[in-house]
Amino acid sequence: MPSLSAKVSIAANTLALAALGAAWHGLPATAPLSYAAHKWLHVAGVVVFMGNLVSGPLWVAYAWWQEERAHLRFAVRTLAAADVWLTAPGLLLTVWNGVCLAAMLGGVRQQPWLVESMAWLVGTSVFSMALVLPWQERLLAAVEAGDEAATRRALVWWSVYGSASGLPLGVVTWLMVAKQPLLGP
């Protein structure tokens, strides 16, 4: 049975994908708040989302190298809780407010960098749900069971897939700041 963090992650990714799909098709046509309010919420979402994506794995890595496995158990549990309280809300703040900002600027198709950002986000979201999340669930189960070999295996694959999903998010953050496409003209 999936953990609460897995359920929340799946729900947040699904809602983010739905918002991106709606934006692609021209919805919303208007935004409920001012441009400044949406910009502030968007940037706050990016800071929370990206901050947790960077700091969480660092704490888990640090805990792995400690002799006392209780530290690792605590770090992995905290990582799962942070996904519920930081990663998912940060993702939703980022995407929903980004969609509203795009609507205020004429829609997502008017900015090539935004089209590219959406493609990276969709790919990363699907990749994360398919590979990162299952390995994080295995890591949590292995740590809870005290199975050192399964913990090591899950930690390696979670780290590999998590790093692979984090790099495109760094590209999206750069695109947001530079406002120029990375791959296109």
Contacts in CASP RR format, 6 or more apart in sequence:
PFRMAT RR
TARGET T0000
AUTHOR 0000-0000-0000
METHOD contacts of the structure
MODEL  1
MPSLSAKVSIAANTLALAALGAAWHGLPATAPLSYAAHKWLHVAGVVVFM
GNLVSGPLWVAYAWWQEERAHLRFAVRTLAAADVWLTAPGLLLTVWNGVC
LAAMLGGVRQQPWLVESMAWLVGTSVFSMALVLPWQERLLAAVEAGDEAA
TRRALVWWSVYGSASGLPLGVVTWLMVAKQPLLGP
2 10 0 8 1.000
2 137 0 8 1.000
3 80 0 8 1.000
3 137 0 8 1.000
3 140 0 8 1.000
4 80 0 8 1.000
4 84 0 8 1.000
5 80 0 8 1.000
5 81 0 8 1.000
5 83 0 8 1.000
5 84 0 8 1.000
5 136 0 8 1.000
6 133 0 8 1.000
6 136 0 8 1.000
6 137 0 8 1.000
8 83 0 8 1.000
8 84 0 8 1.000
8 88 0 8 1.000
9 83 0 8 1.000
9 87 0 8 1.000
9 88 0 8 1.000
9 128 0 8 1.000
9 129 0 8 1.000
9 133 0 8 1.000
10 129 0 8 1.000
10 133 0 8 1.000
11 88 0 8 1.000
12 87 0 8 1.000
12 88 0 8 1.000
12 89 0 8 1.000
12 91 0 8 1.000
12 92 0 8 1.000
13 91 0 8 1.000
13 125 0 8 1.000
13 128 0 8 1.000
13 129 0 8 1.000
15 92 0 8 1.000
16 91 0 8 1.000
16 92 0 8 1.000
16 95 0 8 1.000
16 96 0 8 1.000
16 121 0 8 1.000
16 125 0 8 1.000
17 122 0 8 1.000
17 125 0 8 1.000
19 95 0 8 1.000
19 96 0 8 1.000
19 99 0 8 1.000
20 95 0 8 1.000
20 99 0 8 1.000
20 118 0 8 1.000
20 121 0 8 1.000
20 122 0 8 1.000
22 28 0 8 1.000
22 99 0 8 1.000
23 99 0 8 1.000
23 102 0 8 1.000
23 103 0 8 1.000
23 107 0 8 1.000
23 108 0 8 1.000
23 118 0 8 1.000
24 108 0 8 1.000
24 109 0 8 1.000
24 118 0 8 1.000
26 103 0 8 1.000
26 107 0 8 1.000
26 108 0 8 1.000
27 103 0 8 1.000
28 99 0 8 1.000
28 100 0 8 1.000
28 103 0 8 1.000
29 103 0 8 1.000
30 103 0 8 1.000
31 38 0 8 1.000
31 100 0 8 1.000
31 101 0 8 1.000
31 103 0 8 1.000
31 104 0 8 1.000
32 100 0 8 1.000
33 41 0 8 1.000
33 100 0 8 1.000
35 101 0 8 1.000
35 104 0 8 1.000
38 97 0 8 1.000
38 98 0 8 1.000
38 100 0 8 1.000
38 101 0 8 1.000
38 104 0 8 1.000
39 97 0 8 1.000
39 101 0 8 1.000
41 93 0 8 1.000
41 97 0 8 1.000
42 93 0 8 1.000
42 94 0 8 1.000
42 97 0 8 1.000
42 98 0 8 1.000
42 101 0 8 1.000
44 90 0 8 1.000
44 93 0 8 1.000
45 89 0 8 1.000
45 90 0 8 1.000
45 91 0 8 1.000
45 93 0 8 1.000
45 94 0 8 1.000
45 97 0 8 1.000
46 90 0 8 1.000
46 94 0 8 1.000
46 173 0 8 1.000
46 176 0 8 1.000
48 86 0 8 1.000
48 87 0 8 1.000
48 89 0 8 1.000
48 90 0 8 1.000
48 93 0 8 1.000
49 86 0 8 1.000
49 87 0 8 1.000
49 90 0 8 1.000
49 91 0 8 1.000
49 93 0 8 1.000
49 94 0 8 1.000
49 169 0 8 1.000
50 169 0 8 1.000
50 170 0 8 1.000
50 173 0 8 1.000
51 86 0 8 1.000
52 82 0 8 1.000
52 83 0 8 1.000
52 86 0 8 1.000
52 87 0 8 1.000
52 90 0 8 1.000
53 87 0 8 1.000
53 166 0 8 1.000
53 169 0 8 1.000
56 75 0 8 1.000
56 78 0 8 1.000
56 79 0 8 1.000
56 82 0 8 1.000
57 79 0 8 1.000
57 159 0 8 1.000
57 162 0 8 1.000
57 163 0 8 1.000
59 75 0 8 1.000
59 78 0 8 1.000
59 79 0 8 1.000
60 72 0 8 1.000
60 75 0 8 1.000
60 76 0 8 1.000
60 79 0 8 1.000
60 155 0 8 1.000
61 159 0 8 1.000
62 75 0 8 1.000
63 71 0 8 1.000
63 72 0 8 1.000
63 74 0 8 1.000
63 75 0 8 1.000
63 76 0 8 1.000
64 72 0 8 1.000
64 75 0 8 1.000
64 155 0 8 1.000
66 72 0 8 1.000
69 143 0 8 1.000
69 146 0 8 1.000
72 143 0 8 1.000
72 151 0 8 1.000
73 143 0 8 1.000
73 144 0 8 1.000
76 139 0 8 1.000
76 140 0 8 1.000
76 143 0 8 1.000
77 140 0 8 1.000
79 136 0 8 1.000
80 136 0 8 1.000
80 140 0 8 1.000
83 136 0 8 1.000
95 121 0 8 1.000
99 108 0 8 1.000
102 108 0 8 1.000
102 110 0 8 1.000
102 111 0 8 1.000
102 114 0 8 1.000
105 111 0 8 1.000
107 114 0 8 1.000
108 114 0 8 1.000
108 115 0 8 1.000
108 118 0 8 1.000
109 115 0 8 1.000
111 179 0 8 1.000
112 180 0 8 1.000
112 181 0 8 1.000
112 184 0 8 1.000
112 185 0 8 1.000
113 175 0 8 1.000
113 176 0 8 1.000
113 178 0 8 1.000
113 179 0 8 1.000
113 180 0 8 1.000
113 181 0 8 1.000
113 182 0 8 1.000
114 175 0 8 1.000
115 181 0 8 1.000
116 175 0 8 1.000
116 181 0 8 1.000
116 182 0 8 1.000
116 183 0 8 1.000
116 184 0 8 1.000
117 172 0 8 1.000
117 175 0 8 1.000
117 176 0 8 1.000
120 168 0 8 1.000
120 169 0 8 1.000
120 171 0 8 1.000
120 172 0 8 1.000
120 175 0 8 1.000
121 168 0 8 1.000
121 169 0 8 1.000
121 172 0 8 1.000
123 168 0 8 1.000
124 165 0 8 1.000
124 166 0 8 1.000
124 168 0 8 1.000
124 169 0 8 1.000
124 172 0 8 1.000
127 161 0 8 1.000
127 164 0 8 1.000
127 165 0 8 1.000
128 161 0 8 1.000
128 162 0 8 1.000
128 165 0 8 1.000
131 161 0 8 1.000
131 162 0 8 1.000
131 164 0 8 1.000
131 165 0 8 1.000
132 158 0 8 1.000
132 161 0 8 1.000
132 162 0 8 1.000
132 165 0 8 1.000
135 154 0 8 1.000
135 157 0 8 1.000
135 158 0 8 1.000
135 161 0 8 1.000
136 158 0 8 1.000
138 150 0 8 1.000
138 153 0 8 1.000
138 154 0 8 1.000
138 157 0 8 1.000
138 158 0 8 1.000
139 151 0 8 1.000
139 154 0 8 1.000
139 155 0 8 1.000
139 158 0 8 1.000
141 150 0 8 1.000
141 154 0 8 1.000
142 150 0 8 1.000
142 151 0 8 1.000
142 153 0 8 1.000
142 154 0 8 1.000
143 151 0 8 1.000
171 182 0 8 1.000
174 182 0 8 1.000
175 181 0 8 1.000
175 182 0 8 1.000
END
